[in-house]
Amino acid sequence: MTPNRTKAVLIGGGFNGVLSALPIIDVANCCCLWVIGGVVVTAWLLQREQPEPLELGEGALGGLLAGVVGAAVFAVVSVPVQMAMGSLGMFEFGDLDVPPEVRELVEAFSSSIALRVLTGSVIMLIAGAIFSTLGGLLGAFFFRRAAPPAAPGGTDIVPPPPPSV
């Protein structure tokens, strides 16, 4: 991968991972907004760096890689965010009739930062692999440049046949 492609993938994945890990605005990721948005940024950067049209396969591959990077960034950023937030009463049942086994399971999950980060990272990796590839296709389609104009006088230049022996 060229340095420009690496830079585009890292920027798009960073956009995806950081916004997906931050509290409150991570809610927009319920419809994979940050995942798709990060790879649209990747596709835009990829097209900006090359004069020829961005191929759909190249956009999809860039999107997939940005999704994987986004999951890794999410895992790194989530740890301090989860530590700062603590449990904050994540799951309050109130007056709901919930079996005690379910209450214990939810309380154990909400008290374990490592388990929350690991679960979120796996979900980000799976969703990122699927939706970032689709976002890369969309980005390549929307930001695709027109092909350069044909050479004047036609392009049907055929080399002469090799000499016969």
N, C-alpha and C positions, 0 to 999 in steps of 0.2 A: 504494500500500500504506500502510495506517495505521501510526502509530508502534508500536502494540502488536504488530501483525503483523510489522513489521520486527524488533522486539526478540525475538520468539519465534523467528523464522527465524535471527537471528544467534546466539542462545543455543544452539539445537539444532545449527546448523552448527558452532559452536565446540566443543561437546561431541564431535561426530563427528570433526572434524578434529584436535583435540588428542589425543584418545585413540587415533586411528588412526596418529598420527605417533610416539608414544612407543614406545621399544623394550620388548620383552617383552610388555607388555599389548596391543600391536598384533596379536598372534597371534589374539586373539579376533575380529579382523575377518576371519578366513578364512571365516567364515560370515556376514559382514556384520553382526555384532552391534553394533558401534559406529555404523555407518551407520543401521541401523534404530532403535537406541536414541536417537540424536540426533533423529530425526524424530518419535519417539514423545514425546520431551520437547517438541518444537515443537507437536505436536497438543495436548498437555496444556495448554501455555501459551496456545494459541489459544482453546481451549474455556474456560479459566479467565477470559479477558478479555471474553467475550461471554455475555449471558444466553440467547440463542437457541441451539438445537442447532447444532453444527458440521456443516456439510455435508461429504459424502465428497469432493467435488471440491475444496473448500477445503482439506481435510486433505492431499489428494494434491498440490495446488499448493504448499502450505506445505512439504511434504516434499521436493518437487523443488527448491525454492529453497534449503532447508536443505542438501540434498545438494551443490548447487553451491557454497554458502558453505563447506561442510565440505571440499571439494576445495581451495578457495583457502587455507583455514586450514591444511590439511595441507601444502600447498606451502611456506607461510611457516614453519611450525614444523619441518618436515623439514630445512630447510637447516642450522640450528645443531645439530640432533640428529645429522645425518649427519656434519657437520664434527667434532663432538666424538667420535663413534664411530670415524671413519676407516673403514678397510676391516675392521679387526679379524678378518682371516682369514674373511671372509664365506663364501667358497666354498672349502672344502678338499676336494680330491678323494681324498686318501689313496692307497690302493692300487687305486682304480678305473681301469679301462682306458678312458680318455677320449682321443679324438683330439686332437692338438696344436692344431688349428684351433679346436676348441671351448674348450680351455683358454685360448687367447689371447683369444677373444671374451669369456669370462666374467671373465678378469682385467682386461680393458679396461673392462668394464661396472662391475665392483666398485671400480675405482680412480677412476671419474668420479662425483663427488658430484652434479654437475649432471644427468648422465644418469639417475642413480638417482632423484633428486627429480622430474625431468620424467616419467619412466616411472611412478612411483608416483602422481603427480598426475593423469596421463591415466587410469590405471586407476581411481583414486578418482572422477574425474569421470564415467566411463562407469558404473561400478558404483553410484555415488551417484545418478545420474539414474534408474537402474532401481529399485534397492532402496529408495531414500529415498521414491520415489513410492509404492511398495507399503507402506512403513512409515507414511507419512502417511495412507494409507487405513485401515490397521489402527488407528492412533492415533485417527483421527476416529471410527472405529466403537466402540472401547473407551471413549473418554472422552466420547462424545456424551451431552449432557443430554437429559432428556425434554422434549418440547414443552410450553410453558406451557399451563395448563388453559384450556378454552374459556370464553367469557363466559357468565355465568348467563342462563338463559332462551333459550338456543340462539344459533346464529350465522347463522341464515338471514335476515339483515336485507337486504332488497332495496330499493334506492332507488326512489322513485316514477318512473313513466315521464315523459319530458319532455312538456310541454303541446303539443298539436297545434295547428297554425296554421290 
